[in-house]
Amino acid sequence: MRAITVSDRNAGVGGLTLTDMPYPHLAENDVVVRVHAAGFTPGELDWPATWSDRAGRDRTPTIPGHELSGVVTELGYGTTGLTVGQRVFGLTDWARNGSLAEYTAVEARNLAPLAADIDHTVAAALPISGLTAWQGLFDHGHLTTGQSVLVHGAAGGVGSIAVQLAREVGAHVIGTGRAGDREMALALGAHAFVDLEADDLRNVGEVDVVFDVIGGDILERSTELVRPGGTVVTIAAPPTMQPRGGRAIFFVVEPDRARLTDLAQRVRNGRLKPIVGDVRQLSETADAFARRRRTPGKTIIKVAEDQ
């Protein structure tokens, strides 16, 4: 099968190559998925799990990418809940070969059924972004109706979904980003927008929840905006400071079939719109990782066409 691989952790994006790889090994409780569309996280070449398995053994050449939408082609021993020929979407394991390949092996529990009226390209934009937004806002941030939330990167893959979910629950939503992101953030439901390059973040005032995808100085300055009892939630890096009278949480998204199913239903009935930015071919993956063309939303790699 064709796959995007990388063998040298020092090579960075330049080490990503399209090559031939063996068909994936099917373990117990796995399914093999024919990948139609895949998503990736730009920083994943820096993750330790990209280069070694859970026992710490080198697993290069490695296939990156951990979001996918496709069709089940084979079931492993003991697999239940899915069938051959079924459309599915979800996450691959962090420490196994990923989704930037024509086929990949995935634990069945990490996948959810995908309705025929959701395009694979849209579905591939949903797993990490959707689950991260939901878990950050509600499982960790405990956001509720009537509270206020500051969403950094409001036009990005995660932030755009966080804005929509927070607005739907009845929160006051303040989005941030670059000047060019303002129109999209407001269209998605943000009540206000802050240009991180031109506006003073302190003018936001106090908020109940900060949802951060940026880290660094933005995260530190945002910590000062949380009112007593509030929460800073970040996926960028463990926070170095805690808000006064509040808490700061770093988390890594976890697979959740039931929540994926719920998010897909929201897409079907128009309550949620994943923002697909650039759509690239498998051979263009290295260029997509380099983000030479900045577009709002999630960049998706088109691997195969629907039959």
C-alpha positions in Angstrom: 0.0 0.0 0.0 1.0 3.6 -0.4 1.7 5.6 2.7 3.4 8.7 4.0 6.3 7.7 6.2 9.2 9.4 8.1 12.3 7.7 9.4 14.5 10.4 10.8 13.1 12.4 13.7 15.6 15.2 13.0 14.5 15.6 9.4 11.2 17.3 10.3 8.6 17.8 7.6 11.3 17.4 5.0 11.6 13.7 6.0 8.0 12.9 5.0 7.9 10.7 1.9 5.3 8.8 -0.1 6.4 5.2 -0.2 5.3 1.6 -0.3 4.6 -0.1 3.0 3.3 -3.5 4.1 -0.4 -4.0 4.5 -1.2 -3.4 8.2 -1.1 -6.2 10.8 -4.5 -7.0 12.2 -4.5 -7.5 16.0 -7.2 -8.7 18.3 -10.2 -6.3 18.4 -8.8 -4.4 15.4 -10.4 -3.5 12.1 -8.6 -2.6 8.9 -10.0 0.6 7.4 -9.6 1.6 3.7 -8.8 5.3 4.4 -10.7 7.8 2.2 -9.7 10.9 4.1 -7.3 11.6 6.9 -6.3 14.4 9.3 -3.1 15.2 11.1 -1.7 17.5 13.8 1.1 19.7 12.5 3.2 19.2 15.6 3.0 15.4 15.8 6.5 14.8 14.4 7.7 16.1 17.8 5.6 13.6 19.8 7.6 10.7 21.4 4.8 8.3 20.5 5.4 9.1 16.8 8.8 7.3 17.0 8.3 4.5 19.5 5.7 2.0 20.6 4.2 1.8 24.1 7.2 -0.4 25.2 9.6 2.2 24.0 10.8 0.3 21.0 11.7 2.2 17.8 9.0 1.8 15.2 10.4 3.7 12.2 9.6 4.1 9.5 6.4 5.5 11.0 3.2 6.6 9.4 1.8 9.8 11.0 -1.8 11.1 11.1 -4.4 10.1 13.6 -7.8 11.0 12.2 -9.5 9.1 9.5 -12.7 8.4 7.7 -13.2 5.4 5.5 -14.6 1.9 5.1 -14.0 -1.3 7.1 -12.3 -3.9 4.9 -11.4 -6.6 7.5 -12.2 -7.6 11.1 -9.8 -8.8 13.7 -10.5 -11.7 16.1 -13.0 -10.7 18.8 -14.1 -7.5 17.0 -17.7 -6.6 17.6 -20.0 -3.6 16.8 -18.6 -3.0 13.2 -19.0 -4.9 9.9 -17.0 -5.2 6.7 -18.1 -2.6 4.2 -19.3 -0.2 7.0 -18.4 3.5 6.7 -16.6 4.7 9.9 -14.6 7.6 11.3 -12.4 8.1 14.3 -8.9 8.0 15.8 -5.9 5.8 15.4 -3.7 5.0 18.4 -0.9 7.5 19.1 1.8 4.8 19.3 0.8 2.9 16.2 1.0 3.7 12.5 -1.6 6.2 11.6 -4.0 7.3 9.0 -1.9 8.8 6.2 -2.0 5.6 4.3 -4.3 3.7 2.0 -5.1 1.2 4.8 -4.6 1.3 8.6 -5.4 -0.9 11.5 -7.4 0.6 14.3 -9.0 -0.6 17.5 -12.7 -1.0 16.8 -13.6 0.9 20.0 -11.9 4.1 18.6 -14.2 4.2 15.6 -17.8 5.2 15.2 -20.3 4.5 12.4 -20.6 7.2 9.7 -23.8 7.9 8.0 -23.9 7.9 4.2 -24.9 11.6 4.0 -21.6 12.8 5.7 -18.7 13.2 3.3 -15.5 11.4 4.3 -13.6 14.7 4.0 -16.0 16.4 6.5 -15.9 13.4 8.8 -12.0 13.3 8.9 -12.1 16.9 10.2 -14.2 15.9 13.2 -12.5 13.3 15.5 -9.6 15.1 17.2 -11.1 18.6 16.8 -14.6 17.6 17.9 -13.5 15.4 20.8 -10.9 18.0 21.9 -13.4 20.8 21.9 -16.1 18.8 23.7 -13.7 17.4 26.4 -12.0 20.7 26.9 -15.1 22.8 27.3 -17.4 20.4 29.2 -15.4 17.5 30.7 -12.5 19.7 31.9 -13.8 23.3 31.8 -17.3 22.5 33.1 -18.7 25.2 30.9 -22.4 25.8 31.5 -25.2 28.1 30.3 -24.7 31.8 31.1 -20.9 31.5 31.6 -18.3 33.2 29.5 -15.5 31.5 27.5 -12.5 32.8 25.7 -11.6 30.5 22.8 -8.2 30.9 21.3 -7.7 30.0 17.6 -11.4 30.4 17.0 -11.1 29.8 13.2 -8.9 26.8 13.6 -9.9 23.1 13.5 -10.4 22.8 17.2 -11.4 26.4 18.0 -14.1 26.6 15.3 -15.9 23.6 16.8 -15.4 24.9 20.4 -17.0 28.2 19.4 -20.1 26.4 18.0 -20.5 24.1 20.9 -20.1 26.9 23.5 -22.6 29.1 21.7 -25.1 26.2 21.5 -24.9 25.6 25.3 -25.7 29.3 25.9 -22.3 30.6 26.8 -21.0 34.1 26.0 -18.2 33.3 23.5 -15.2 35.5 22.8 -13.0 34.2 20.0 -9.4 35.1 19.2 -7.1 34.8 16.2 -5.6 36.9 13.5 -7.4 39.8 11.9 -8.4 37.6 8.9 -10.2 35.1 11.3 -12.7 37.7 12.6 -15.4 37.2 10.0 -15.4 33.4 10.3 -15.3 33.4 14.2 -18.3 35.7 14.3 -20.2 33.7 11.7 -19.7 30.6 13.7 -21.3 32.1 16.8 -18.7 34.1 18.7 -20.2 37.2 20.3 -16.9 39.1 20.1 -13.5 38.7 18.6 -10.0 39.7 19.7 -7.2 40.2 17.2 -4.2 38.7 19.0 -1.8 40.8 16.9 -3.5 44.2 17.3 -5.9 44.1 20.3 -5.2 44.2 24.0 -6.2 40.8 25.5 -6.8 42.5 28.9 -9.8 44.3 27.5 -11.6 41.0 27.5 -12.2 41.3 31.2 -12.9 38.3 33.4 -14.1 35.0 32.0 -15.2 31.7 33.4 -13.3 29.5 31.1 -10.3 29.9 28.8 -9.9 27.3 26.0 -6.3 27.5 24.8 -4.7 25.9 21.7 -1.7 28.2 21.5 0.3 28.1 24.7 3.3 30.3 25.5 2.8 33.9 26.3 -0.9 33.8 25.2 -1.6 31.1 27.7 0.1 33.0 30.5 -1.7 36.2 29.8 -5.0 34.4 29.5 -4.5 32.9 33.0 -4.9 36.4 34.4 -8.3 36.7 32.9 -10.0 33.8 34.7 -12.3 34.9 37.5 -12.1 33.0 40.9 -13.5 29.5 40.5 -12.8 29.5 36.7 -10.7 27.2 34.6 -7.9 27.5 32.0 -7.9 24.5 29.7 -5.0 24.0 27.3 -3.9 21.4 24.8 -0.7 23.2 24.0 1.5 22.4 27.0 1.3 21.9 30.8 0.6 25.4 32.3 3.4 27.0 34.3 1.0 29.1 36.4 -2.4 28.8 38.0 -5.1 31.4 37.9 -5.9 33.1 41.3 -8.7 31.2 42.9 -9.1 28.9 39.8 -7.3 26.0 38.1 -5.3 25.3 35.0 -5.6 22.0 33.2 -3.6 20.4 30.4 -5.1 17.4 28.7 -4.7 15.0 25.7 -7.8 14.1 23.8 -9.2 10.6 24.4 -11.2 8.4 22.0 -15.0 8.2 22.7 -17.2 6.3 20.3 -20.4 7.6 21.9 -19.3 11.2 21.7 -18.2 10.8 18.1 -21.6 9.4 17.3 -23.2 12.5 19.0 -21.0 14.9 17.1 -21.8 13.2 13.8 -25.5 13.6 14.5 -25.0 17.3 15.2 -23.4 17.5 11.7 -26.2 15.7 10.1 -28.9 18.0 11.6 -27.0 21.2 10.9 -26.1 22.0 14.5 -22.4 21.6 13.9 -20.2 22.5 10.9 -16.6 21.2 10.9 -14.5 23.7 8.9 -12.6 22.0 6.2 -9.8 24.3 5.0 -7.3 22.9 2.5 -7.9 19.5 0.9 -4.7 17.9 -0.4 -3.7 14.7 -2.1 -1.6 12.1 -0.3 1.4 13.1 -2.3 1.1 16.7 -1.0 1.2 15.8 2.6 4.7 17.2 3.3 3.6 20.5 1.9 0.4 20.4 3.9 2.4 19.8 7.1 4.5 22.8 6.3 1.4 24.9 6.3 2.7 27.1 3.5 -0.8 28.1 2.7 -2.6 29.2 5.8 -6.4 28.6 5.7 -9.0 28.5 8.4 -10.2 25.2 9.7 -8.7 21.8 9.3 -6.4 20.6 6.5 -7.5 17.2 5.2 -5.6 14.7 3.1 -7.7 12.9 0.5 -6.5 9.4 0.2 -9.2 7.5 -1.8 -12.4 8.3 -3.6 -15.8 6.9 -2.7 -16.7 3.8 -4.8 
